[in-house]
Amino acid sequence: MKKSIKIIAAAFMVLVTMSSCDNDPSLQQYYVENTENADFLSLDIPVSTLGVDTGKFSASEKEAYESVRKLNVLAFKLNESNKMEYGIEQEKVNAILKNPNYNELMRMGTGGKGAVVKYLGDDDSIDEVVIFGKDDEMGFALVRVLGDNMNPANMVQLMKAMENADFDGNGQLKELENFLKKS
């Protein structure tokens, strides 16, 4: 009797463990899988190296900026030889971002250009912000914004402030800019 209870308990534990495994691809897996792919550029950028002048930021923008630790960037450069891969890779990213754990913060663009901003976490504290921008003539960029106690409302303000921010010509940002330039 004790042996059969142990067998049932062991089978139950295996079943619970197997059912808790998520077979859906994650953004982290996608980054890792494509780090060495020649069509992609992968960068990890600590926010401290961006050299952003926060002097013109509001208090909430500055708080949002200081809550960000780093950016993980994965960019796909479109060219004549990889148009089919571009479509495939874009669909992979869209499928990952359809996961209901991602909350949409905003969407913009029309036609072949656009961006979507999503986040993981709750309304009070964001674990990760994901920015997926595409241009059907240049390619796409996928940016994971990682930080501590990020606030959704402040992040929207921060993104708008960053559009006009002065950067110190960060080497990694220059590398991304050069990568995405048309050949």
C-alpha positions as CSV (number, residue, x, y, z in Angstrom):
1,M,0.0,0.0,0.0
2,K,2.8,2.4,0.9
3,K,4.6,1.6,-2.3
4,S,1.6,2.3,-4.4
5,I,1.0,5.6,-2.7
6,K,4.7,6.6,-3.3
7,I,4.3,5.6,-7.0
8,I,1.1,7.7,-7.3
9,A,2.8,10.6,-5.5
10,A,5.8,10.4,-7.8
11,A,3.7,10.2,-10.9
12,F,1.7,13.2,-9.7
13,M,4.9,15.2,-9.2
14,V,6.1,14.4,-12.7
15,L,2.8,15.3,-14.2
16,V,2.7,18.7,-12.3
17,T,6.3,19.4,-13.3
18,M,5.7,18.6,-17.0
19,S,2.5,20.6,-17.1
20,S,4.2,23.7,-15.6
21,C,6.8,23.8,-18.3
22,D,6.0,26.4,-20.9
23,N,6.7,25.3,-24.5
24,D,6.0,28.7,-25.9
25,P,9.1,30.5,-27.1
26,S,10.3,33.3,-24.9
27,L,11.8,36.6,-25.9
28,Q,15.0,35.6,-24.0
29,Q,15.2,32.4,-26.1
30,Y,14.7,34.4,-29.3
31,Y,17.6,36.7,-28.4
32,V,19.9,33.8,-27.5
33,E,19.0,31.9,-30.7
34,N,19.8,34.9,-32.9
35,T,22.8,36.4,-31.2
36,E,25.3,34.7,-33.6
37,N,23.0,35.1,-36.7
38,A,24.8,37.3,-39.3
39,D,21.5,39.1,-40.2
40,F,21.2,40.3,-36.6
41,L,23.1,42.7,-34.4
42,S,22.9,42.0,-30.7
43,L,23.8,44.7,-28.1
44,D,23.6,44.9,-24.3
45,I,23.7,48.6,-23.4
46,P,23.9,49.7,-19.7
47,V,21.9,52.9,-19.4
48,S,24.8,54.5,-17.5
49,T,26.8,54.4,-20.8
50,L,24.2,56.3,-22.9
51,G,25.3,59.7,-21.6
52,V,21.8,61.1,-21.7
53,D,21.5,64.7,-20.5
54,T,18.6,64.4,-18.1
55,G,18.7,68.1,-17.2
56,K,15.5,68.9,-19.2
57,F,13.6,65.9,-17.9
58,S,10.6,66.3,-15.6
59,A,10.8,64.6,-12.2
60,S,8.7,61.7,-13.4
61,E,10.8,61.3,-16.6
62,K,14.0,61.4,-14.5
63,E,12.6,58.8,-12.1
64,A,11.7,56.6,-15.0
65,Y,15.1,57.0,-16.5
66,E,16.9,56.1,-13.3
67,S,14.7,53.0,-12.9
68,V,16.2,51.5,-16.1
69,R,19.3,49.4,-15.8
70,K,20.1,48.3,-19.3
71,L,18.8,47.8,-22.8
72,N,19.0,44.5,-24.8
73,V,18.9,45.3,-28.5
74,L,18.4,42.8,-31.3
75,A,18.2,44.3,-34.7
76,F,17.6,42.6,-38.1
77,K,18.9,44.4,-41.1
78,L,16.8,43.8,-44.2
79,N,18.6,43.3,-47.6
80,E,17.8,41.7,-51.0
81,S,19.1,38.3,-49.9
82,N,17.1,37.9,-46.7
83,K,13.6,39.2,-47.5
84,M,12.0,35.8,-46.8
85,E,13.9,35.5,-43.5
86,Y,12.7,39.0,-42.5
87,G,9.1,38.0,-42.8
88,I,9.7,34.7,-40.9
89,E,11.6,36.5,-38.1
90,Q,9.0,39.2,-37.9
91,E,6.2,36.6,-37.5
92,K,8.2,34.8,-34.8
93,V,8.5,38.1,-32.8
94,N,4.8,38.9,-33.3
95,A,3.9,35.4,-32.0
96,I,6.0,35.8,-28.9
97,L,4.5,39.3,-28.2
98,K,1.0,37.9,-28.5
99,N,1.5,36.1,-25.2
100,P,-1.2,37.4,-22.9
101,N,1.5,38.2,-20.2
102,Y,2.5,41.1,-22.4
103,N,0.4,44.2,-21.7
104,E,0.3,46.8,-24.6
105,L,1.4,50.3,-23.6
106,M,1.2,51.9,-27.0
107,R,1.2,51.3,-30.8
108,M,2.2,53.7,-33.5
109,G,2.9,53.8,-37.3
110,T,1.3,53.0,-40.6
111,G,2.0,51.0,-43.6
112,G,5.4,49.3,-43.6
113,K,6.7,51.3,-40.6
114,G,5.6,51.1,-37.0
115,A,6.3,50.2,-33.4
116,V,4.5,48.5,-30.5
117,V,5.5,48.9,-26.9
118,K,4.5,46.2,-24.5
119,Y,5.5,45.4,-20.9
120,L,5.6,42.5,-18.5
121,G,4.5,43.2,-14.9
122,D,1.5,44.9,-13.4
123,D,0.2,48.4,-13.4
124,D,2.4,49.4,-10.4
125,S,5.7,47.8,-11.3
126,I,7.0,46.8,-14.7
127,D,9.5,44.0,-14.9
128,E,10.4,44.6,-18.6
129,V,9.4,46.9,-21.4
130,V,9.6,45.6,-25.0
131,I,9.8,47.9,-28.0
132,F,9.4,46.2,-31.4
133,G,9.9,48.7,-34.2
134,K,9.9,47.8,-37.9
135,D,10.5,49.4,-41.2
136,D,9.8,47.2,-44.2
137,E,12.7,48.9,-46.1
138,M,15.3,48.6,-43.4
139,G,14.4,45.8,-41.0
140,F,13.4,45.7,-37.4
141,A,14.7,46.3,-33.9
142,L,13.6,44.6,-30.7
143,V,14.6,46.4,-27.5
144,R,14.1,44.9,-24.1
145,V,14.3,47.6,-21.4
146,L,15.2,46.1,-18.1
147,G,15.1,47.8,-14.7
148,D,13.8,48.1,-11.2
149,N,10.4,49.3,-10.1
150,M,9.6,50.8,-13.5
151,N,6.3,52.6,-13.7
152,P,4.1,52.2,-16.8
153,A,2.8,55.8,-16.8
154,N,6.4,57.2,-16.4
155,M,7.7,55.0,-19.1
156,V,5.5,56.6,-21.8
157,Q,6.7,60.0,-20.7
158,L,10.3,58.8,-20.7
159,M,10.0,57.4,-24.3
160,K,8.7,60.8,-25.5
161,A,11.5,62.6,-23.6
162,M,14.1,60.2,-25.1
163,E,13.1,61.2,-28.6
164,N,14.5,64.7,-28.0
165,A,17.3,63.7,-25.6
166,D,20.9,64.5,-26.2
167,F,23.2,61.5,-26.3
168,D,27.0,61.4,-25.9
169,G,27.5,59.5,-29.1
170,N,27.6,56.2,-27.4
171,G,29.7,53.7,-29.4
172,Q,27.1,50.9,-29.2
173,L,24.3,53.2,-30.4
174,K,26.5,54.3,-33.3
175,E,27.1,50.6,-34.0
176,L,23.3,50.1,-34.1
177,E,22.8,53.2,-36.3
178,N,25.5,52.1,-38.7
179,F,24.1,48.5,-38.9
180,L,20.6,49.8,-39.8
181,K,21.8,52.3,-42.4
182,K,20.9,51.4,-46.0
183,S,23.7,49.8,-47.9
